[in-house]
């Protein structure tokens, strides 16, 4: 009941604001589970450094055994080692790993652009609700006059409620977007490192063969 009363006070634009906020919360929960699941996984498993040592010794089977999971970094390492075993040339390996990298980055970015748009929409919806409320206040003034200052102040206060709500919702949404974006950058950096380990191993193997 308290929520419904609050929504009614803010006017009709509180409802789309509420729907946008719910969608933002859904995306935040989804991305938090995805990104921080990867963060804690990598914190427990330092695969890149362990596998690099195995690849230097060209012990591909031991390297594959150290890969535990299907995270983006592990997919690059797994596929990269398969390419090394299959004796692909450097350009083919680099090109195929780049395709995997782009696909995984797309998955990590999925939802973030929507969260950014929602964070930008919320204060705009709030402002739209305030403008609509102020128009109603001025219409009332033109009909009934401005004799009752208390009623006038109450109407203006309700009109400003949507702007306040929009800002209160948008500020944490934009902050969380920034945090998530930094996590995506960390994941892409790890994927780049994994790709570099594979390519460097291939270069070292070629030098040894020569």
N, C-alpha and C positions, 0 to 999 in steps of 0.2 A: 504493500500500500504506500509506503514512504517513497519508493521509487516511482510509482505511478503518479503520485502527487507532484513529485519533483519534475517529471516529464511534462505534466499538464501545465505547470507554472512556466516552463520554458517555451511553450507553444509547439506548433506543428513541426518545426525544424529540429526539435529534440529527438524525434523518432529516427530520421535518417542518420543523425549524429550517433545515436545509440547503436544502430545497425552497423555503421562504419567502425565503431569502436569494438564491437563484438568480432567483426572480421579481422581487425588488427590483433586482437587478443589471440584468436585462433592461429594466425600466422606466427606470432611471437612464440607461442608454445611449441608449434611444429618446428620452427627453426632453432629454438633453444635445445630441443631434444636432439636434433640432427647435429648441430655444430658443437655443442658441448659434449655430446656422446663421442664425437671424433677427438675432441680435445683430451678427454680423459683416457681414451684408447691410446693415443700417441704418447701420453704421459707415462703409461705403463709399459709400452712397447717401443723401444728405440730401434726399430727395424732397419732404418736406413744405415746407421753406423755399423751395426752387426753384419748386415748383408754386404756392405762395401768391403769389409775385410775378407769375407768368403769369396767374393768375386775377384779380388786381387789374386787369390790363389786358384782361381778358375774352378772352384768347387761349387758348381751350379746346384747340385742336389742338396747340399747342406744349406745353401742360400734359400732355396725354395722351402725347405723345412722350417726356416725361421719366419716365414710369412704366415701370420695367423689372422685371418679375417679378410673382408672384402672392402676395406676403406679405399678412398681414392689413391692414396700413396701406395697401398699394397697392390692395387690393380696395376699401377704403372710398373712396380717392381716385378710382379708376377709375369706380366706380358713381356716386359723387357728381358727378363731372364730366358723366357721361351724363345725370344728372337735371337738371343746370344747362342742358345743351344742349337737353333736352326741355322746358325751362321749367316744371318742377314748382314748386308753391308750397312755402313754407318748412316747413309742418307735414308735408307729404308727404315731403319730403326728409329731415327730421329723423327721422320715423318709420321710413322705409326704412333709413336709415343705422344706426339703433338696432338693427334686426333683424339687420343684417350684423354689427354689433359683438357682439351677444349670441352669435351663431353662432360667431364667431372666438374669443371668450373661452372658450366651451365646448370648442373644439378645443385651446386652450392649456392648459386645466385638466385635460384628459383624462389620466388616469394618475396625477396628483398625489395625489388622494384615496386611491387604492389604495396608493401609496408610503407615505403617512402611516399608513394602517392596518397595513401590513406592518411599518413601523418600531415601531409600538406592540405588535404581536403578538410580535415576536422576543424581547424580554426576558421576556414572559409565558410563552412556550414554554420559555425557559431556566429560569425559576423553577419551572414545572410539572415539568420534568425533574429539577430538584434535589429537589423535594418527593418525587417518586416514588423517586429514589435513596436519600434519607434514610429513607424507609419501609422499603426493602429492607435498609438498614444496621441499623435497629432490630429488624427481624425476625431478622436474623442474630445480633444480640446476645442476643435472647430465647432463641434455640435453643442457641447455642454459648458465650454469655457474652462478657465484655469483657476476657478475660485477655490477648489479644494486641493491645496498643495500636497496633502498627505496621500490622496488618491493618485495624484500625478506622479509623485515620487515612487509610489508602489508600482505603477505601470512601467516606469522607466527601469526600475530595478529588475522587474521580471524580463524586460526586453534585453537587458545586459546579461542575463543568466546564461543564455546560449553561448555568447562569446567567452565567458569565463569557463564554461564546461568544455568548449572546443579547445581552449588553450591548455586546460588541465589534462585533457586526454592526449593532445598532440605533443606536448613537451616530452613526456616519458617515451612515447612511441618513436620520436625522432632520436632520442638518446639511445634507445635500444637498437634502432637501425644502425647507428654509428658503431656500437659495440659489435653487432653481428657482422658488419662489414669488415671490421678489423680482424675478426676470427676467420672470415673467408680469405682475407689476404694472407694470414698465417698458413692456412691450408694450401693455398696456391704456391706459397714459397716452399713448403715441404714437398709438394708434387714436383716442382722444378728441381729441387735437390735430388729427388729420386730419379728423375730423368737424366740428370747430369751424371749420377753414379753409374747408370747403365751405359751411357755413351762413353764415359771415361774408361770403363772396363773394356768396352769394345776397342777403343783406341790403344789401350795397353796391350791387349791381346794381339792386335795387328803388329805392334812394334816388336813384341816377343817372337812372333812368327817370322818377321823379316830378319 
